[in-house]
Amino acid sequence: MEENQNLVEETTENTEQQTVEENVETTESVEESTPEVKEETFTKEQVDEIVAKKIARTKAKMQKQYEAKENKHRDFENLVMAGTQTSSPEEAYNKLNSFYAEKGINVPKTTTPTYSDYDAEILGKNDAREIIEAGYDEIVEEVERLTEIGVENMTNRDKSMFIALAKERQRIEDEKELASIGVSIDEINNSEFNEFVKDLNPDLSLKRKWELYSASQPKKEIKQMGSMKNTPMEQGIKEFYTVEEAQRLTDEDYKKHPELYEIIEKSMTKWK
């Protein structure tokens, strides 16, 4: 009986020791096989490129969704126009609306939130600010979208946003045009220029206005220095010439007056 108990204890100890060793080996094996994770760093240019690609993919996806919805709307409009034998969605709507009204069916209309003129202006400017922060391309895209809609079809909020975006687009494009002729935007901020452009066609570009203004300004007279304008020989031949006067003598002077060689040599002895 005692021998059996010893055998059981010995077997248990061996089993526990073997299990511990196996666990240690397994842990070491896992640690050895685990690859070292390296942190990947990106430059600003790489980050900008990644973000730009992400934005482009998102815009492309949204464009596809928008086009899919537009196609469904057009299919529905075509179906309704064919069924009512009309030539436009507006005409089809009016015909159906009259038909249902005669039947006593009240068709609910979509309600849009109404804002005061002041609130619409504030909201429109806020919308414009967000688009301006997105960059010039976004400004151009939104201005062209609103232009296609037409002012008559814009809400007051849209009109406020359109005005702000159009002004910012014009400012950026004016700045680019001025830079192309070497003029900064600060140079045109003077009272004389602002007074001059009042009489010009407002449709002229800022660049053209500046060119007309510059052309109207009197040219600055460039006065020649006495040493450049006059030559020593205009006063006749002298017995002595200073260093400056000798330097201003030309080959033509020496040809006409060979005696100058001797006079200059004597003058050189007195130069300091």
C-alpha positions as a Markdown table, in Angstrom:
| # | Residue | x | y | z |
|---|---|---|---|---|
| 1 | Met | 0.0 | 0.0 | 0.0 |
| 2 | Glu | 2.8 | 2.4 | 0.9 |
| 3 | Glu | 4.6 | 1.5 | -2.3 |
| 4 | Asn | 1.6 | 2.4 | -4.3 |
| 5 | Gln | 1.2 | 5.7 | -2.6 |
| 6 | Asn | 4.9 | 6.6 | -3.3 |
| 7 | Leu | 4.4 | 5.6 | -6.9 |
| 8 | Val | 1.5 | 7.9 | -7.2 |
| 9 | Glu | 3.3 | 10.8 | -5.6 |
| 10 | Glu | 6.4 | 10.3 | -7.8 |
| 11 | Thr | 4.2 | 10.1 | -10.9 |
| 12 | Thr | 2.4 | 13.3 | -9.9 |
| 13 | Glu | 5.7 | 15.2 | -9.3 |
| 14 | Asn | 7.1 | 14.0 | -12.7 |
| 15 | Thr | 3.9 | 15.1 | -14.4 |
| 16 | Glu | 3.9 | 18.5 | -12.7 |
| 17 | Gln | 7.6 | 19.0 | -13.5 |
| 18 | Gln | 7.1 | 18.0 | -17.1 |
| 19 | Thr | 4.1 | 20.4 | -17.5 |
| 20 | Val | 6.1 | 23.3 | -16.1 |
| 21 | Glu | 9.0 | 22.6 | -18.4 |
| 22 | Glu | 6.6 | 22.3 | -21.4 |
| 23 | Asn | 5.0 | 25.6 | -20.4 |
| 24 | Val | 8.4 | 27.3 | -20.1 |
| 25 | Glu | 9.4 | 25.9 | -23.5 |
| 26 | Thr | 6.1 | 27.0 | -25.1 |
| 27 | Thr | 6.5 | 30.5 | -23.7 |
| 28 | Glu | 10.0 | 30.8 | -24.9 |
| 29 | Ser | 9.0 | 29.5 | -28.3 |
| 30 | Val | 6.1 | 32.0 | -28.5 |
| 31 | Glu | 8.5 | 34.8 | -27.5 |
| 32 | Glu | 11.0 | 33.8 | -30.1 |
| 33 | Ser | 8.4 | 33.5 | -32.9 |
| 34 | Thr | 6.7 | 36.8 | -32.1 |
| 35 | Pro | 7.9 | 39.2 | -34.8 |
| 36 | Glu | 9.1 | 42.6 | -33.7 |
| 37 | Val | 6.6 | 45.3 | -34.5 |
| 38 | Lys | 8.3 | 48.4 | -36.0 |
| 39 | Glu | 6.6 | 51.8 | -35.8 |
| 40 | Glu | 6.2 | 53.2 | -39.3 |
| 41 | Thr | 6.6 | 56.9 | -39.7 |
| 42 | Phe | 5.4 | 59.2 | -42.5 |
| 43 | Thr | 6.6 | 62.5 | -43.9 |
| 44 | Lys | 4.2 | 65.4 | -44.2 |
| 45 | Glu | 4.1 | 64.9 | -47.9 |
| 46 | Gln | 3.2 | 61.2 | -47.5 |
| 47 | Val | 0.4 | 62.1 | -45.0 |
| 48 | Asp | -1.0 | 64.8 | -47.3 |
| 49 | Glu | -1.0 | 62.3 | -50.2 |
| 50 | Ile | -2.8 | 59.6 | -48.1 |
| 51 | Val | -5.4 | 62.1 | -46.9 |
| 52 | Ala | -5.9 | 63.5 | -50.5 |
| 53 | Lys | -6.4 | 59.9 | -51.8 |
| 54 | Lys | -8.9 | 59.2 | -49.0 |
| 55 | Ile | -10.8 | 62.3 | -49.7 |
| 56 | Ala | -10.8 | 61.6 | -53.4 |
| 57 | Arg | -12.2 | 58.1 | -52.8 |
| 58 | Thr | -14.9 | 59.4 | -50.5 |
| 59 | Lys | -15.9 | 62.1 | -53.0 |
| 60 | Ala | -16.0 | 59.5 | -55.8 |
| 61 | Lys | -18.2 | 57.2 | -53.7 |
| 62 | Met | -20.6 | 60.0 | -52.8 |
| 63 | Gln | -20.7 | 61.1 | -56.4 |
| 64 | Lys | -21.7 | 57.5 | -57.4 |
| 65 | Gln | -24.4 | 57.4 | -54.8 |
| 66 | Tyr | -25.7 | 60.8 | -55.9 |
| 67 | Glu | -25.8 | 59.8 | -59.5 |
| 68 | Ala | -27.6 | 56.6 | -58.6 |
| 69 | Lys | -30.3 | 58.6 | -56.8 |
| 70 | Glu | -30.5 | 61.1 | -59.6 |
| 71 | Asn | -31.1 | 58.3 | -62.1 |
| 72 | Lys | -33.9 | 56.8 | -60.0 |
| 73 | His | -35.5 | 60.3 | -59.7 |
| 74 | Arg | -35.3 | 60.7 | -63.5 |
| 75 | Asp | -36.8 | 57.3 | -64.1 |
| 76 | Phe | -39.6 | 58.1 | -61.8 |
| 77 | Glu | -40.2 | 61.5 | -63.5 |
| 78 | Asn | -40.2 | 59.9 | -66.9 |
| 79 | Leu | -42.7 | 57.3 | -65.6 |
| 80 | Val | -45.0 | 59.9 | -64.2 |
| 81 | Met | -44.8 | 62.1 | -67.3 |
| 82 | Ala | -45.5 | 59.2 | -69.6 |
| 83 | Gly | -48.5 | 58.1 | -67.5 |
| 84 | Thr | -50.0 | 61.7 | -67.4 |
| 85 | Gln | -49.0 | 62.5 | -71.0 |
| 86 | Thr | -47.1 | 65.6 | -69.9 |
| 87 | Ser | -43.7 | 67.0 | -71.1 |
| 88 | Ser | -42.3 | 68.2 | -67.8 |
| 89 | Pro | -42.1 | 67.2 | -64.1 |
| 90 | Glu | -43.9 | 70.4 | -63.1 |
| 91 | Glu | -46.7 | 69.8 | -65.5 |
| 92 | Ala | -47.1 | 66.2 | -64.4 |
| 93 | Tyr | -47.2 | 67.3 | -60.7 |
| 94 | Asn | -49.8 | 69.9 | -61.4 |
| 95 | Lys | -52.0 | 67.5 | -63.3 |
| 96 | Leu | -51.8 | 64.8 | -60.7 |
| 97 | Asn | -52.3 | 67.3 | -57.9 |
| 98 | Ser | -55.5 | 68.5 | -59.5 |
| 99 | Phe | -56.7 | 65.0 | -60.1 |
| 100 | Tyr | -56.2 | 64.0 | -56.5 |
| 101 | Ala | -57.8 | 67.2 | -55.3 |
| 102 | Glu | -60.9 | 66.4 | -57.3 |
| 103 | Lys | -61.0 | 63.0 | -55.6 |
| 104 | Gly | -60.8 | 64.7 | -52.2 |
| 105 | Ile | -57.3 | 63.3 | -51.5 |
| 106 | Asn | -55.0 | 65.8 | -49.7 |
| 107 | Val | -51.4 | 65.3 | -50.9 |
| 108 | Pro | -49.0 | 66.5 | -48.1 |
| 109 | Lys | -46.3 | 68.9 | -49.2 |
| 110 | Thr | -42.7 | 68.7 | -48.1 |
| 111 | Thr | -42.0 | 71.5 | -45.7 |
| 112 | Thr | -38.6 | 73.2 | -45.5 |
| 113 | Pro | -37.3 | 75.1 | -42.5 |
| 114 | Thr | -37.9 | 78.9 | -42.8 |
| 115 | Tyr | -35.4 | 81.4 | -41.5 |
| 116 | Ser | -35.5 | 85.1 | -41.2 |
| 117 | Asp | -33.4 | 87.1 | -43.6 |
| 118 | Tyr | -30.9 | 87.8 | -40.9 |
| 119 | Asp | -30.6 | 84.1 | -39.9 |
| 120 | Ala | -30.4 | 83.0 | -43.5 |
| 121 | Glu | -27.5 | 85.5 | -44.1 |
| 122 | Ile | -25.6 | 84.3 | -41.0 |
| 123 | Leu | -26.1 | 80.6 | -41.9 |
| 124 | Gly | -25.0 | 81.3 | -45.5 |
| 125 | Lys | -21.9 | 83.0 | -44.4 |
| 126 | Asn | -21.0 | 80.2 | -42.0 |
| 127 | Asp | -21.5 | 77.7 | -44.8 |
| 128 | Ala | -19.2 | 79.8 | -47.0 |
| 129 | Arg | -16.5 | 80.0 | -44.3 |
| 130 | Glu | -16.4 | 76.2 | -44.1 |
| 131 | Ile | -16.0 | 75.8 | -47.8 |
| 132 | Ile | -13.3 | 78.6 | -47.9 |
| 133 | Glu | -11.3 | 76.7 | -45.3 |
| 134 | Ala | -11.4 | 73.6 | -47.6 |
| 135 | Gly | -9.5 | 75.5 | -50.3 |
| 136 | Tyr | -9.8 | 77.2 | -53.7 |
| 137 | Asp | -11.0 | 74.1 | -55.6 |
| 138 | Glu | -13.9 | 73.6 | -53.3 |
| 139 | Ile | -14.8 | 77.3 | -53.6 |
| 140 | Val | -14.9 | 77.0 | -57.4 |
| 141 | Glu | -16.9 | 73.8 | -57.4 |
| 142 | Glu | -19.6 | 75.3 | -55.1 |
| 143 | Val | -19.8 | 78.6 | -57.0 |
| 144 | Glu | -20.3 | 76.8 | -60.3 |
| 145 | Arg | -22.9 | 74.5 | -58.7 |
| 146 | Leu | -24.9 | 77.4 | -57.4 |
| 147 | Thr | -24.5 | 79.2 | -60.7 |
| 148 | Glu | -26.1 | 76.3 | -62.5 |
| 149 | Ile | -29.0 | 76.4 | -60.1 |
| 150 | Gly | -29.6 | 80.1 | -60.8 |
| 151 | Val | -30.2 | 83.0 | -58.4 |
| 152 | Glu | -33.9 | 82.7 | -58.9 |
| 153 | Asn | -33.9 | 79.2 | -57.6 |
| 154 | Met | -31.6 | 79.8 | -54.6 |
| 155 | Thr | -32.8 | 80.1 | -51.1 |
| 156 | Asn | -31.8 | 83.2 | -49.1 |
| 157 | Arg | -29.2 | 81.0 | -47.3 |
| 158 | Asp | -27.8 | 79.9 | -50.7 |
| 159 | Lys | -27.7 | 83.5 | -51.9 |
| 160 | Ser | -25.7 | 84.6 | -48.8 |
| 161 | Met | -23.3 | 81.7 | -49.3 |
| 162 | Phe | -22.9 | 82.4 | -53.0 |
| 163 | Ile | -22.1 | 86.0 | -52.5 |
| 164 | Ala | -19.4 | 85.3 | -49.9 |
| 165 | Leu | -17.9 | 82.5 | -52.0 |
| 166 | Ala | -17.9 | 84.6 | -55.2 |
| 167 | Lys | -16.1 | 87.4 | -53.5 |
| 168 | Glu | -13.5 | 85.1 | -52.1 |
| 169 | Arg | -12.9 | 83.4 | -55.4 |
| 170 | Gln | -12.5 | 86.8 | -57.1 |
| 171 | Arg | -10.0 | 87.9 | -54.4 |
| 172 | Ile | -7.9 | 84.8 | -54.9 |
| 173 | Glu | -7.9 | 85.1 | -58.7 |
| 174 | Asp | -7.1 | 88.8 | -58.5 |
| 175 | Glu | -4.2 | 88.1 | -56.2 |
| 176 | Lys | -2.8 | 85.5 | -58.7 |
| 177 | Glu | -3.2 | 87.8 | -61.6 |
| 178 | Leu | -1.4 | 90.7 | -59.8 |
| 179 | Ala | 1.4 | 88.3 | -58.8 |
| 180 | Ser | 1.9 | 87.4 | -62.5 |
| 181 | Ile | 2.9 | 91.0 | -63.2 |
| 182 | Gly | 5.0 | 91.4 | -60.0 |
| 183 | Val | 2.4 | 93.4 | -58.0 |
| 184 | Ser | 1.3 | 92.5 | -54.5 |
| 185 | Ile | -2.2 | 93.0 | -53.2 |
| 186 | Asp | -0.9 | 95.6 | -50.7 |
| 187 | Glu | 0.3 | 97.9 | -53.5 |
| 188 | Ile | -3.2 | 98.5 | -54.8 |
| 189 | Asn | -4.5 | 99.5 | -51.4 |
| 190 | Asn | -3.9 | 103.3 | -51.9 |
| 191 | Ser | -6.3 | 106.2 | -52.2 |
| 192 | Glu | -5.0 | 107.3 | -55.6 |
| 193 | Phe | -5.7 | 103.9 | -57.2 |
| 194 | Asn | -9.1 | 103.5 | -55.5 |
| 195 | Glu | -10.1 | 107.0 | -56.8 |
| 196 | Phe | -8.8 | 106.2 | -60.3 |
| 197 | Val | -10.8 | 102.9 | -60.7 |
| 198 | Lys | -14.1 | 104.6 | -59.8 |
| 199 | Asp | -14.3 | 105.8 | -63.4 |
| 200 | Leu | -13.4 | 102.5 | -65.0 |
| 201 | Asn | -15.6 | 99.7 | -66.1 |
| 202 | Pro | -16.3 | 97.5 | -63.0 |
| 203 | Asp | -16.2 | 94.4 | -65.2 |
| 204 | Leu | -12.4 | 94.9 | -65.9 |
| 205 | Ser | -10.1 | 92.7 | -64.0 |
| 206 | Leu | -8.0 | 94.1 | -61.2 |
| 207 | Lys | -4.9 | 93.4 | -63.2 |
| 208 | Arg | -6.2 | 95.4 | -66.1 |
| 209 | Lys | -7.2 | 98.3 | -63.8 |
| 210 | Trp | -3.7 | 98.4 | -62.3 |
| 211 | Glu | -2.1 | 98.4 | -65.8 |
| 212 | Leu | -4.3 | 101.4 | -66.8 |
| 213 | Tyr | -3.5 | 103.2 | -63.6 |
| 214 | Ser | 0.2 | 102.6 | -64.0 |
| 215 | Ala | 0.1 | 103.9 | -67.6 |
| 216 | Ser | -1.7 | 107.0 | -66.4 |
| 217 | Gln | 1.0 | 107.9 | -63.9 |
| 218 | Pro | 3.7 | 110.4 | -65.0 |
| 219 | Lys | 7.1 | 108.8 | -65.7 |
| 220 | Lys | 9.8 | 109.6 | -63.3 |
| 221 | Glu | 12.5 | 111.6 | -64.9 |
| 222 | Ile | 15.9 | 110.0 | -64.6 |
| 223 | Lys | 18.5 | 112.7 | -64.2 |
| 224 | Gln | 22.0 | 111.9 | -65.4 |
| 225 | Met | 24.8 | 112.7 | -63.1 |
| 226 | Gly | 27.1 | 115.5 | -64.2 |
| 227 | Ser | 30.0 | 113.1 | -64.7 |
| 228 | Met | 27.8 | 111.0 | -67.1 |
| 229 | Lys | 26.3 | 113.9 | -69.0 |
| 230 | Asn | 29.2 | 116.2 | -69.6 |
| 231 | Thr | 32.7 | 115.4 | -70.9 |
| 232 | Pro | 35.9 | 117.3 | -70.1 |
| 233 | Met | 36.4 | 118.3 | -73.7 |
| 234 | Glu | 33.2 | 120.4 | -73.7 |
| 235 | Gln | 35.2 | 123.0 | -71.8 |
| 236 | Gly | 38.1 | 122.9 | -74.2 |
| 237 | Ile | 41.7 | 121.5 | -73.7 |
| 238 | Lys | 43.2 | 122.3 | -70.3 |
| 239 | Glu | 46.7 | 122.1 | -69.0 |
| 240 | Phe | 45.7 | 119.8 | -66.1 |
| 241 | Tyr | 43.2 | 117.0 | -65.7 |
| 242 | Thr | 42.1 | 115.3 | -62.5 |
| 243 | Val | 41.9 | 111.5 | -62.3 |
| 244 | Glu | 38.1 | 111.7 | -62.7 |
| 245 | Glu | 38.4 | 113.9 | -65.8 |
| 246 | Ala | 41.0 | 111.7 | -67.4 |
| 247 | Gln | 38.8 | 108.7 | -66.9 |
| 248 | Arg | 35.9 | 110.4 | -68.7 |
| 249 | Leu | 38.1 | 111.1 | -71.8 |
| 250 | Thr | 37.1 | 108.9 | -74.8 |
| 251 | Asp | 39.1 | 107.4 | -77.6 |
| 252 | Glu | 37.5 | 110.0 | -79.9 |
| 253 | Asp | 38.8 | 112.8 | -77.7 |
| 254 | Tyr | 42.4 | 111.4 | -78.1 |
| 255 | Lys | 42.0 | 111.1 | -81.9 |
| 256 | Lys | 40.8 | 114.7 | -82.2 |
| 257 | His | 43.4 | 116.0 | -79.8 |
| 258 | Pro | 46.7 | 114.0 | -79.8 |
| 259 | Glu | 48.2 | 116.5 | -77.5 |
| 260 | Leu | 46.1 | 115.1 | -74.7 |
| 261 | Tyr | 48.5 | 112.2 | -74.3 |
| 262 | Glu | 51.3 | 114.6 | -73.2 |
| 263 | Ile | 48.9 | 116.7 | -71.0 |
| 264 | Ile | 47.6 | 113.6 | -69.2 |
| 265 | Glu | 51.2 | 112.3 | -68.6 |
| 266 | Lys | 52.1 | 115.6 | -67.0 |
| 267 | Ser | 48.9 | 115.6 | -65.0 |
| 268 | Met | 49.6 | 112.1 | -63.7 |
| 269 | Thr | 52.7 | 113.4 | -61.9 |
| 270 | Lys | 50.5 | 115.7 | -59.8 |
| 271 | Trp | 47.9 | 113.0 | -58.9 |
| 272 | Lys | 47.9 | 111.9 | -55.3 |
